[in-house]
Structures are given as structure tokens and as C-alpha cells.
Amino acid sequence: MTPRGFTRVAAVDCGTNSIRLLVADVNPGTGELLELDRRMTIVRLGQDVDRTGRLAPEALERTFAACREYAEVIRELGAEKVRFVATSASRDASNRDDFVRGVVDILGVEPEVISGEQEAEFSFTGATNELKGRDDLARPYLVVDIGGGSTEFVVGDDHVRAARSVDVGCVRMTERHLVVDGAVSDPPSAEQIAAMRADIERALDLAEETVPLGEARTLVGLAGSVTTVSAIAQELPAYDSARIHHSRVSRERVREITDQLLRSTHAERAAVPSMHPGRVDVIAAGALVLLSIMERTGAEEVVVSEHDILDGIAWSVA
């Protein structure tokens, strides 16, 4: 039974590395969002897109399998409205029509392949709605959403002032710099790390052309690379959303974790209790993106949010 004044909505965010679902009751009048189901599946839709320009058949099938699972959840919970947003990988692919047809067949809605700027707007809304009125967090906020294929940068107070999406993400950086003969270097060489770092710095230069990164007073970090770094920083025995949401990690701790991840082997990363199996090979690149942002902006800490583009999409539906 949906509470009075609320609308039951489903939001799907399909990125380069993962696909996620949120079913929630949303009240636009009061600003309340009551979460009913939130889940994530690593599908690696962007597998080799940077190299081939196409979505791989096996990547499409992994994604469609997750869509079938999500369709069942949406039906069971009785969401009145569904919005499916697709991001970086499907923007870049020459066979994106195959992806669109598959999603329509399974979920009955067409995926909206949104721009990086729209993606940034949704991320900002989802991440900052709960922060309004907190006097311990100075504004403006810089929200950074480190995805698989791209990273979104948004600066704003109550509303977005400036936004930019750049093509650095944990999957793209791993595939571009850390893969040799089809396998991720274990661990990467100093030369590989330096080349990746230079690529990230060039992307930050691009972001800075549009977004005044230095004006932000609070850095808010979103998505799996950031939440996993928080889980490692807290030495959690398992991934725990409640303890990760709104946790704070210092720049020095992010640097320690990034160095540790870049020096580690696949087996050592896989043994981290809070590590999702789908992030083992890409987490080092994601952590380096986060560290580079913190060093560029001078942020002493990052405020970690579990609420992000999914929540922003849910608000847009309602």
C-alpha cells in the first residue's frame, strides 16, 4: 500500500560497469523518499567498448539477465512509473539499438541514453537532497560520480551551478592502461600507473574548463569506487551501506588505500572482505581517480554518499 501523497516509482541506472535498481515511494511535496528495494549487479556492459566501439554480445546478455530480475521486482512491488537511464557505455556504442530493443522487450520502457550533463544533474540531486540544512558541511558542494566509463563533476548549492562529464572511469582507465595481453597487470608497473595518472590529470584539466573545482567547500563522492574505498578505510568485515553512507575519509587515508591497491595482486584485492568480486580488477584505477580529484581540489576529506543518480532519477519520475 503506497502512503497517501506518495508515488511508487522504479529507477534503473545502467552504467559501464554495473546496473542498479531503486524502487521507492516518493513524496515531492515533503521531499521524502522511502526506499523499498535497492540492488546492484555488476554486468560490465562497457566491456571492450573503448577498444571496439561496440557492446559485446556477452555483455548485452549479462545486462538483459539483470533486467529480467529487475522486471520481476518491479512487478512484485507494483511501481506505477519506471524510468531507465543509460550512461557512458551505451552512449559510445555503434550497436546501441540492440541494447535499446532488449530493454524495451524486457521492461517495457525505452532506455534514455542521457548526456553527461543530465547524468550530473541527477547525481547532484540524489546526493545532496539529504545534506540540506546540515551546518557541519559547508557549501558549495562538489559532487563527483566516479563511474566505469566516465566521471561527472557538479558544483552547486541548492541547485547545479556547473557540470561536466569526462571520459575517465575505473573500467576505462583499467582497460586503457592496466591490461596487457588480455589480462590486468598484477600488480601494474610504475610506467602504467604514471600513464594512467597523466590521463586522469588531462581529464581534470577538461573538467576545470567548465566546473570551478577550487570553489567547492565540501567534496561528496558517489558510486562503487568511492564506497569501496570507504569500506576499506573502515576495515568493515562486509560491505555495509548504513556504515558507508555519509562516512568521511581523509585524503591521507585515500592515498594510503590507493597505494596499497596499486601494489596488490588480484588475490590480495579479492581477499578484502568488503570487496565486490566485480570490482577486484578495477578498484585500483577508481581509487586513483578519487585521489587525483582530492589532490587537485585540495579537499581534506570526502563525504561518501550511497544516494546518487538512482535517487535523482526517482525524484525526476515523481
C-alpha positions in Angstrom: 0.0 0.0 0.0 1.5 3.3 -1.1 1.2 6.0 1.6 -1.0 9.0 0.9 0.7 11.7 -1.1 3.4 9.3 -2.3 4.1 7.8 -5.8 5.7 4.4 -6.1 8.4 4.6 -8.7 11.2 2.5 -10.1 14.5 3.9 -11.2 17.1 1.9 -13.2 20.7 3.2 -13.8 22.7 1.3 -16.3 26.3 2.3 -16.4 29.5 1.0 -17.8 30.3 -1.5 -15.0 27.0 -2.0 -13.1 23.2 -1.8 -13.4 21.2 -0.7 -10.4 17.6 -0.6 -9.3 15.8 1.5 -6.8 12.1 1.1 -6.0 10.8 3.8 -3.7 7.8 5.7 -2.5 8.4 9.4 -3.2 6.6 12.5 -2.0 7.6 15.5 -4.0 5.6 17.8 -1.6 7.5 16.8 1.5 10.8 15.8 0.0 10.6 12.2 1.4 11.9 9.1 -0.3 11.0 5.8 1.3 13.3 3.1 -0.1 11.6 -0.3 -0.7 14.3 -2.1 -2.7 17.8 -1.1 -3.8 20.1 -3.6 -5.6 23.2 -3.6 -7.9 24.5 -6.2 -10.4 28.0 -6.0 -12.0 27.3 -6.6 -15.7 30.4 -4.9 -17.3 28.3 -3.6 -20.2 31.2 -1.5 -21.3 33.5 -4.5 -21.8 35.9 -3.5 -24.6 33.8 -0.6 -25.8 36.7 1.8 -25.6 38.6 -0.5 -28.0 35.9 -1.9 -30.3 33.2 0.8 -30.2 30.6 -1.9 -29.8 28.7 -3.6 -27.0 29.9 -7.2 -26.7 27.2 -9.9 -27.1 28.1 -11.5 -23.7 27.9 -8.1 -22.1 24.5 -7.5 -23.5 23.3 -10.9 -22.3 24.6 -10.2 -18.7 22.7 -6.9 -18.8 19.5 -8.4 -20.1 19.6 -11.1 -17.4 19.8 -8.4 -14.7 16.9 -6.6 -16.4 14.7 -9.7 -16.2 15.4 -10.0 -12.5 14.6 -6.3 -12.0 11.4 -6.6 -14.0 10.2 -9.2 -11.6 11.0 -7.0 -8.6 9.2 -4.0 -10.2 6.1 -6.1 -10.9 6.0 -7.6 -7.4 6.3 -4.2 -5.7 3.8 -2.6 -8.1 5.8 0.5 -9.2 3.5 2.9 -11.0 6.2 4.6 -13.1 9.5 3.3 -14.4 12.5 5.3 -15.7 15.5 3.6 -17.2 18.6 5.8 -17.7 21.7 4.5 -19.6 25.0 6.2 -19.3 28.5 6.2 -20.8 28.9 2.8 -22.4 25.7 2.9 -24.4 26.4 6.5 -25.5 29.6 5.3 -27.1 28.5 2.1 -28.8 27.7 1.7 -32.5 25.2 -1.1 -31.8 23.2 0.7 -29.1 20.0 -0.2 -31.0 20.4 -3.8 -29.9 20.6 -2.7 -26.3 17.5 -0.4 -26.6 15.4 -3.2 -28.2 16.4 -5.7 -25.5 15.5 -3.4 -22.7 12.1 -2.5 -24.2 11.3 -6.2 -24.7 12.0 -7.0 -21.0 11.0 -3.8 -19.1 8.5 -2.2 -21.5 10.3 1.2 -21.3 12.9 2.7 -23.6 16.3 3.4 -22.0 17.1 7.1 -22.1 20.7 7.5 -23.2 21.3 10.7 -21.3 24.1 13.2 -21.7 26.9 13.5 -19.2 25.4 16.8 -18.1 22.0 15.3 -17.4 23.7 12.5 -15.6 25.5 15.1 -13.4 22.2 16.8 -12.6 20.6 13.6 -11.4 23.7 12.7 -9.4 23.7 16.1 -7.7 20.0 15.9 -6.7 20.3 12.4 -5.4 23.5 13.1 -3.4 22.6 16.5 -1.8 18.9 16.3 -1.1 19.6 14.9 2.4 22.5 17.3 3.1 20.4 20.4 3.0 20.3 22.2 6.4 23.4 20.5 7.8 25.6 23.1 9.3 28.7 20.8 9.5 29.0 20.7 5.7 29.9 24.0 4.0 28.6 24.9 0.6 29.0 24.9 -2.3 29.3 21.1 -2.8 31.4 19.4 -5.4 29.7 16.1 -6.3 31.9 13.6 -8.1 30.4 10.4 -9.5 33.2 8.0 -10.5 31.6 5.5 -12.9 33.0 2.8 -15.0 33.4 4.8 -18.2 33.2 8.4 -17.1 33.3 10.7 -14.1 30.8 13.5 -13.5 31.7 16.7 -11.7 29.0 19.0 -10.4 29.3 22.2 -8.3 26.2 23.7 -6.7 24.4 24.9 -3.6 20.7 24.2 -3.7 20.9 23.9 -7.5 23.6 23.0 -10.0 25.9 25.8 -11.0 28.2 24.0 -13.4 28.6 20.4 -14.5 30.9 18.4 -16.7 31.4 14.8 -17.7 34.8 13.5 -18.7 35.9 10.1 -20.0 37.8 8.7 -17.1 36.3 5.9 -15.0 37.5 2.8 -13.3 36.8 0.4 -16.2 38.0 2.7 -19.0 41.3 3.5 -17.1 41.9 -0.2 -16.3 41.3 -1.3 -19.9 43.3 1.6 -21.4 46.4 1.4 -19.1 46.5 -1.7 -17.0 45.6 -4.6 -19.4 48.5 -6.4 -21.2 47.8 -9.3 -23.5 44.2 -9.5 -22.3 44.9 -9.6 -18.6 45.1 -7.0 -15.9 48.7 -6.4 -14.7 49.2 -7.9 -11.3 50.3 -5.5 -9.9 50.8 -2.7 -12.5 54.2 -1.2 -13.3 55.3 2.3 -12.3 55.1 3.2 -16.0 51.5 2.0 -16.3 50.5 3.9 -13.2 52.2 7.1 -14.4 50.4 6.9 -17.8 47.1 6.4 -16.1 47.7 9.3 -13.7 48.6 11.6 -16.7 45.4 10.6 -18.4 43.4 11.4 -15.3 45.1 14.8 -14.9 44.3 15.7 -18.5 40.6 14.9 -17.8 40.7 17.1 -14.7 42.0 19.9 -16.8 39.0 19.4 -19.1 36.6 19.4 -16.2 38.1 22.5 -14.8 37.4 24.4 -18.0 33.7 24.2 -17.1 33.5 23.5 -13.4 35.2 25.7 -10.8 36.6 22.8 -8.8 38.6 25.0 -6.4 35.5 26.9 -5.2 33.9 23.8 -3.5 33.9 23.6 0.2 32.6 20.0 0.6 33.6 17.1 -1.6 30.8 14.5 -2.0 31.8 11.2 -3.6 29.5 8.7 -5.3 29.5 5.2 -6.8 31.2 2.0 -6.2 34.9 3.0 -6.3 34.3 5.6 -3.6 32.0 3.5 -1.4 34.5 0.6 -1.6 37.4 2.9 -0.5 35.3 3.9 2.5 34.6 0.3 3.4 38.3 -0.5 3.2 39.1 2.7 5.3 36.7 1.5 8.0 38.0 -2.1 7.8 34.5 -3.4 7.5 34.0 -7.2 7.8 31.5 -7.0 5.0 30.0 -4.3 2.8 27.6 -2.3 5.0 25.7 0.5 3.3 24.5 2.0 6.6 28.0 2.5 7.8 29.3 3.7 4.5 26.6 6.3 3.8 27.8 9.8 4.9 31.1 8.4 6.2 34.1 10.6 5.8 37.5 9.5 4.6 40.6 11.8 4.8 42.8 12.5 1.8 45.7 10.9 3.6 43.7 7.7 4.1 42.6 7.6 0.5 46.3 8.0 -0.5 47.3 5.0 1.7 44.5 2.8 0.3 45.2 3.8 -3.3 48.9 3.0 -2.9 48.0 -0.3 -1.3 45.6 -1.3 -4.1 48.1 -0.3 -6.8 50.7 -2.5 -5.2 48.5 -5.5 -4.6 47.8 -8.6 -6.6 44.4 -9.8 -7.8 44.3 -12.4 -5.0 45.1 -9.8 -2.3 42.4 -7.4 -3.6 39.9 -10.3 -3.8 40.6 -11.2 -0.2 39.4 -7.7 1.1 36.1 -8.6 3.0 34.1 -5.7 1.6 35.2 -6.0 -2.0 32.6 -6.9 -4.6 34.0 -9.6 -7.0 33.2 -7.4 -9.9 35.4 -4.5 -8.6 38.5 -6.5 -7.9 40.3 -5.6 -11.2 39.0 -2.0 -11.5 39.1 -0.7 -7.9 42.8 0.5 -8.1 42.0 2.7 -11.1 38.9 4.0 -9.4 40.8 4.9 -6.2 43.4 6.7 -8.2 40.7 8.8 -9.8 39.4 9.7 -6.4 42.8 10.6 -5.0 43.7 12.7 -8.1 40.5 14.7 -7.6 41.2 15.3 -3.9 44.7 16.4 -4.6 43.6 18.7 -7.4 40.8 20.4 -5.3 42.7 20.4 -2.0 39.9 18.5 -0.3 41.0 17.3 3.1 38.2 14.6 3.1 35.5 13.1 1.0 31.9 12.7 2.3 30.7 9.4 0.9 27.1 9.0 -0.3 25.2 5.8 -1.1 22.5 8.0 -2.6 23.3 9.2 -6.0 22.0 9.2 -9.6 19.4 6.5 -8.7 17.8 8.7 -6.2 17.9 11.6 -8.6 16.2 9.6 -11.3 13.5 8.5 -8.7 12.9 12.2 -7.9 12.6 13.1 -11.6 9.9 10.4 -12.1 7.8 11.6 -9.2 
